[in-house]
Amino acid sequence: MKQLIGLILGSASVWSCVGAEPGGGALPYRFTIAGAKETAPAVPASVELPAGLAKEAVSLWARQGDEWQAVPSQIDPANPRLLWWIATKAGIYEVRAGKQPSPHAVEAKQTEEELRVVIGDEPVLSYRHAPMPPPEGVNARYTRSGFIHPLYSPGGEILTAIHPRDHYHHMGLWSPWTNTTFAGKHVDFWNLNSGEGTVRFVRFESVTSGPVFGGFRAIQEHVALKTPGGETVVLEEVLDVRVWNVGGPAFLVDYTSIQRCVADQPLTLNAYRYGGFGFRGRAGWHTSNSGYLTSEGKTRANGHSSRARWCHAYGETPNGGAGVLFMSHPENREHPEPMRLWPNGANGGQDNMFFNFCPVQKKPWVLEPGRSYTLRYRMCIYDGKPAGTPAEPIWRAFAQPPKVVPNAIP
């Protein structure tokens, strides 16, 4: 963890890129990252290519003294004008014709039930696309798809839980809304036993493996089950999950949810203490062996309903400490976002690791028909403990990544 943070310290928050766009999208296309001589190897960066290059096979090169060195790069499946790489140095870069062969360091492997993302031989996460039934003897209403479990630490420890006995509707990493109003009626997409709503996987828009990142874009539906006309799809969600090949001792994962109201009436997300992006920690994490630490210095004792840019959720495992640094993007609604943190007495102090960024905790949010709404989160998953580690630079690298400024190169 400290090694990763050391890589991110420095000029990550002040980088800028300058580029001279060739007429008509001709190659080579050159740009510069300005900043400290040594930048942040663990920071994903992107450059927007001229329109004429969007369909070309291209490669990225970095100037090293009098020579040029190929840099692993990858086109964004959702936007073919974006070329991604892991930023390593300030200096001059060049996009050239022709794709450089690079091994797929991050692979997304799909089975009939789940999609697994691995870095080399190390598992990072699994996304469940087939319906997952609850334990035997539990109401079938708790069946769900469209969630992440397991989420692994770099040391191979599972950090999430699903269908815990105290909350059978908790599903690892997932993001339904809880207290909503649609067509004049209450709809709960979170507490499945109510029978009011659920979230379902529909299809994959893309599945990606590559040298820079691997992951998927999944289409999910948020369904109201008891409307006068029967089941009604209220929200269509694009869930974009990316595992970055940062090459450090921690995993870096982006979780982006784009939700569009596809019904003919608005969905009102009522102000409520939880709902949206949530995490249920592994079984066995309780008051005395796990905790939270927020960007404002809050803990399990006083963190609930506070706001933060980031929050550690961590605990002990048989192989030592492990945790997740959850980060909220500055463009998210209500940023710094309110949070739901389970206090010391939750669940009688047992199995009480639950974290939730909740942008509707303080005030309601109306999702209008035909409009899309985006929430972006990043997770740094690590072995060890957060005490004394400067998480702020990791968040700044997420909040203020290198950007292209269209100025001529000197």
N, C-alpha and C positions, 0 to 999 in steps of 0.2 A: 504493500500500500504506500509506504513512504517513498519507494522508488518511483512509482507511478506519479505521485504528487510532485516529486522532484523534477520529473520530465515536463510537467505542465507549468511549473513556476517560470516566471520570466516575462516574455513579451506577449503572451497569448491574448491579453486584453487590449493590446494596442496595435496589433498587426493590421496592415492594410495591403491591398494589392493594387498595382497600377499596370495597365495594359494598353497596348496600341492595337486596335482592332484592324486587321487588314481589310481592304476593300473587298466586298463580295465573299468574305469568309475564306480567303486564301490561306494556305499553309506555307511556312509555319506561323503559328499564332503565339506571340510572346507576351509574358506579363511578369511582374515583379512582386515579391512579398517583401515589404519593408518592415524592419524591426531589428531586434537584437540579432547578433551573429548566429547564436544558437537559439533555436526556437523550441517548440514543444512537440516532440515526437508522438505524443499520445493524442493529438488533436485532429479529428477529421476536418478536412477543408475541401472546398469545391470552387470551381471556376465555371462561369457561364460561357459556353462557346458561342462564337458568332453563328448566326442562323444557318449559314451555308455549310457548317461543319456538323450539323446535328445528325446527319445520316452517314457520316464518314467513319471509317475505322481509324482511330487515332491512338497516339501514345503520348505520355508525358515525360519530359526530360528536365533535369535540373543542372545548372551550370556549376561545375566544380573546378574553380581556377580557369585553366584554359581548355578544359575538357567538359563533355556533357555525359551525364549518367542517367540511365533510364530509371524512372520512378514508377512503382506499381500504381496503376490508376484504374478507374472503373466508371462506366457510364451509369447514370441513375435510371433505373427501369421506369420510374414515374415521370421523368423529365429528361429526354435524351440530349438536351443542351447542357446538362450539368455533368461535369467530370470531377469525380471524387478521388482524393488520395489522403494519406496520413502525412500532415505537414511535419517536416523535420528541420528545415533551415530557411532563414531569410535568404533572398537572392533572386536570381533570374530563372524563370521557368519557360519552357517552350512546348507547345503542342504540335506534334508532327503527324504526318500521314503514316498509316500503317500501325497495326496493333502489335505491341510487344507480347510475346508469350509469357504468361505469369501463372504459376500454380494457384489453384483455388485454396487459399489458406483457410477461408471460412466456407463451410459447406452446409447447405440446407438439404436434409434428407427426408423425403416424404414416405410415410407408410399409409396403410388404410385407416389408421386411427389418429396419427399425430404427425407433426413435422418437427424434426430435431435439427437444431443448429449446433455445429461443433466447430472448434478451432483446432485443426489437426486432429489429435485423438481425444481432446478434452471436450466433454459435453458442456454446453452453456445453458440451453433451455430447450423445452419442448412445448409446442403449441398444439392443443387438442382440438382437432377439427371434427372428429366423430363424436356423437353424443356420448357422454360419460354417465352411466347410471350410478345412483348412490349405493351405499353398502346394502347388503341383503337385509330385508325387513324394513327399510326406510322408504317413505312415500316416493313414488316415481316422479312426482313433481320436481324433485331435486335433480333430475337428469338435465345436463347442460353441455353445451359445446362452446368453443370460442374463448378459451382462456389459456394462460401459460402455467404449466406445472409439468415437471419440476423446473425450478430455477436453481442452478448449481453455483457453488463457490468455486474459485480456481482450484481449491484442494479437493473438489469432488463431493462436497457436502451438499445435501438437498436443503434449500432454505425456505421452501414454500410448503403449504399443506392444503389439501382439499377435503371437503366433506368431514370436517372435524365434528365430533359429537355435539359440541356446544352450539355450532352454527353450521348445519349441513349445507347451507347455501354459499359458504365461503369457498372460493375456487382459485387458490394460488395468487396469480396476478390477473385481475379482471376489472371491468369498468362499467357496470350498469348504474342507472340512476334509481334512487330509492323512493322518494316522496314526490310524485308528479301528478299533474292533472291533465287529462286529455278528454276532449268532448264532454266536459263537465263532470267527469268521474275520476276518482283516485286510481292511479296505476302505479304499482310497485314492480320494477323490473329486477330488483335486487333480492328481496325475500321471496324465494320461489314458492314456498309453501302457501303463500296467499293465493296463488293461481291467477294473479292479475296480469302478470307479464313475465317475459323471459328474453334472453338474447341467444341468437342462433348463428352459427357459421353457415354461410351460403356457398362461397367458392373462393378460390385463390385468384386474385388478379395477376399476381406474379410470385414466383419463387426464385430466389437469387442466391448463387454461390459466386465467390470471387476472391481476388487477392486483397481487396480493401474491406469489403463487408459482405455478409451473407444474411439472409432473412426472408421476409415475405410481406406481401400486401394482401390482406384477407378482407373479403366483404362479409359483414355481419349485419343481422337485422335485429332491431329492438322491437319486440312484438307485444302489443296490447291484446290480451287473450279474451277479454269479456266486453267488447264493444257491441252495440246493437246489431251490427252486421257480422259479428263473429270475430275471428282473429284479424287484427289490423296491424300492418307494418307501419310504425310511426317514424322510426329513424333508420336510415341506412348508414352504416359506419364503414369507413375504410380504416383498417388497423394496419399501420406500417411499423414493423419491428425490424431493427437492424442491429446486428452484432458486428462491432468494428474490430479490425485486426490491428490493435494498437501496439502489440508486441511487448506489453509490460506484464507485471505480475497480477494485474486485475483485469476483469472483463468490463467492457464499456458497451452498453446497450441503449438504443433509442427506442422509445415507445410513443408513437404519434397516432392520435385518434382524430379522424375527420368525420364528424357526424352531420348528416343532412336530414332535415325534416321532410319526409316524402309523403306525409299525410296531407289532407286538405284543410286541416285545422292545426293551430299551433300546439306545441307541447310545453307546458309550464313546469319548470323544475322548481318546486317550492323550496324555500329556505329550510334546510335540515342539517343535522349535525354530521351526516356522512352520505356518501354517494359519489360515483365517479371512480377514478383510478385508485385501486386499493390493493393491499398486500396482506396476506395472512401468513405469518411466520411459521416456521417448522414446529412440529409437536415437541414439547419439552422445553420450549423457551417460556420462562415465567419471570416473575418479579425479581428474583434474586440472581438470575443468570443471563438477563438480557436487558436492553434499554434503548433509549432514544437520545439523540443530541441534535438540536436544531441550529440553524444559522444564527438564531438569536440567543443561543445558550440555554434553551429550554430542555427539560428532560421528561421522563415518565411522570414525575411528580407534578409538573405544571405546564406541560406542552399542549394538552388538548385545547382546541379552539384558538390557539395562537397562530400567527402567520409566520411563514419562513420561505426563504429562497431554496433551502435544501434541508434535508433531515437524514441523519444516520439511523438505521434500525439494525441492531446487531445483537449477537449473543454467543454463548459458548457452544462448541460442538466437541465430539470425542477427539478431534484433531486440533483443538485450539479455537480461537475466536474466528468469527466470520460475520459479514454484514453487507448491507446495501446502502449506498449513499443515493438517496432519491433527490432529483433536481427538477425544479419547475422552471419553465422558460418564461422570460420577462413578458412575452406577448400573450401568455395565458390570461384568461379572465381572472380578475381579483388577485393578480400577482402583486406582492408575495402572497401565496395562497394560504387560506386557512387549512388546518389539518385536524383530523380525528386521530388521536393517539390514545390507545387504551391505557388507563391509569393503573396504579398498583393493585387496586382491588378488583379489577375486571376478571371475570371467571374465577373468583375466589383466589386470585393471584396465580392461577395455574394456566399454562398454555395461553398466555395473554399478550402475544405479540401481534398487533394489528396496526397497520399504518394506512392512512387515506388522505391524499390531497383532495380537498373538497371545495371547488369554486362556488358552490351554492350554500355554503355554511352560513354566511352572513346575510345574503339577500337572494331573492328568486331570480331566475333566468328564463326568459321566454324564447323558445326556439321556433322561429317562424317558418311556415311552409316554403319550400324551395331554397332555403338558405343553408349554407354549410358553416360549421363551427369547428375550430381546430384547437386541440390541446396537445402540447408537446412536453415530454418528460425524458430525462436521461437517467440511467442507473450506472453507478460504478460499483461493481460487485467484487469484494475483496476478502482475503484472509487476514486475520488479526483483529485489532481493536481501533476505534476511531480516536481515542484519547490522544490529544496533542498533534493530530494531523490537520494540516491546513486545507480543509475541503473547499474553501472559498475560491482558490485558483482553478479547481476542477470545474466548479460551477461557472466561473467567468469564461472558461474556454468553451462552454456550452452556450452561454448567453451572448458572447461577443466573438464569434469565430472569425477567421480571416475572410475578408471580402474584397471583391474586385472593384476598383475605382478606375473608370475609363480615362486615364491620362496617358500622355505619350511617355515612353521610356527615355530618360536622359541619354 
